Amino acid sequence: MGKAITIYLVPEPYIELKEILKDRFKKPVSQEINEFVVKRLAELKGQSSSAVVMVNYEKLKQMHTRLTHETDILEKRLIKWGVYDKLVELVKDLGLDTDTLSNLNEVAPRLLAKWVGGPEFPHQFITLLETVREKKETEVELAKMRMGRAAE
């Protein structure tokens, strides 16, 4: 933990950034600002990779942990409600690429139209699939970084 310092910022964007980071990423604004300062300092010093890569690596690890937690919660909720298997079957029937989820944006509206039952179920399932897709993207980036470190 660093020493507290005072900086003066324009309030509106600061408040908006703080809310977005809290709501979407469960991350304090001070952490975001610290990461920015480390990256920018590395740029100004002409130090490209090590400091910036380390910040990005830590950010990816945190994101992966958060996404893993969110997917677990969403999947368990859908299983508890007894709709998970039905939704999986339906998106497969609708042609979802279950490996990459690359066509999720095309399948999601059809899922909403075909689903018979409460609307919260397909919405929660789509949120789950979006989170899984983001988690997979994060895993690809983490693998690249970890493979790169192993080669050093």
N, C-alpha and C positions, 0 to 999 in steps of 0.2 A: 504494500500500500504506500502510495506516495504522499508527499507533504501537500497540505491544502494550500492552494494559491487562488488569487482572485483574477478573473478575466472579465472583460465587459463585452457582452454580445447583444445583438439586436434581439429583443425578447420574443417576437412572434415566431421566427424560424427555430429558435432554440426550444421553445415550448412544443412546437409541432414535432420537431425531431425527438425530443424526450418522450412524447406520447407514442410515437410510432415505434421507437426502440423498445419501449416498455411493453406495448401491446403485441407486437409481432415477434420480437426477438428476446423478450424477457432480459433485456440488457440495459444497464445504466448508461446514461448519456456520457458520464465521465469516462467510461471504458471506450466508447466510440471516439471521443475527443483524444484520449491518450493514443489510440491506434493511429488516428490521423496525424498527430504530432510526430510519432515515431516514423511513419512512412514519409512524411514531408521532410523531416530532418535528414533522413537517409538520402532522399532525392537531392536536397541542397548540398549535402556533403559528397555527392557522387557515389554513394554506397548503394548500389542497386539491390542486390539480392538478399544478403543474409538477414538484415533487420526486417526488411519488408516481408520476406518469405516467412520468417518466424511469426510475425504478427498475423499474416494470412493463415498460416498453419494452425495457430491457436484459435483463430476465429472459426476455421472449418471444423476443428474438433468440437468446439462448443456447439456449433450449429448441428453437427451430426448427432451429438448427444441429445439435444433438444428435439430434433426430428424423430429420433428413435423413440423417445419418450412419448411424443404426440401420437405416433403411429400405433404404439402399444395401447394407449388409452382408447383411441378411436376404434381399433379392431376389437378390443375387449367389450366395448360398449355395444357395437353392432352384433357381436356374438351373444351377448347377454339379452339383447332385444329379440334374438332369434331370426335375424334377417340377413346376416352376413353371407351365408352360403347361397341364398336366393339371389342376392345382389351380384355375387361373383359369377354365378351362372348366367345371369341376365347380361352382364357386360361382355362375357365371352360370346354369347349368342349375338350380341350387337357388333362383334368384331373388334373388341379392344385388343390391342397388342399388349399382352400381359407381361412381356419381357421388358419392354422399354416404356410403355404407357405413352408412346409418342402421339397416338391419335386420340388421347383422352378428351381433348377439346371438341372433337367431332362426335364422340360417343356420348359425352355427358348430356347434351340436350335430348338425345334419343332415350337415354336411361330415364330421364325425368318424365318424358312423354309416355313411356311404356310401363313404368312402375305403377302397380296397383297397391295402394296402401298409404300410410301416412307420409307426407312430403319430407318430414325430417330425416327419414331413413336414407333415401337416395342422396340428399344433400350431405349428410354425414359421411356417406360412402364416397362421394366425389371429393370431399375434403380429405378423406383418408388417402385416396388415390393421388391427389395433388401433392400431399405430404410425402407419400412414398416416392413419387417421381423426383421431388426435390432432394430427398434423402439419397436416392440413387445417383443423382448428379453430384452431390457432395461426396459420396463414396468414390466416384471416379476421380475427382480432384484430389481427395486425400491419398488415393492409391498412387497417383502421379507424383505427389510430393514425397510420399514415403519411399517410393521406388527410387526417386531422384536422390534422396538422402542416403539410401543404401549404396548407391553407385559412387558416392563421394569418398 
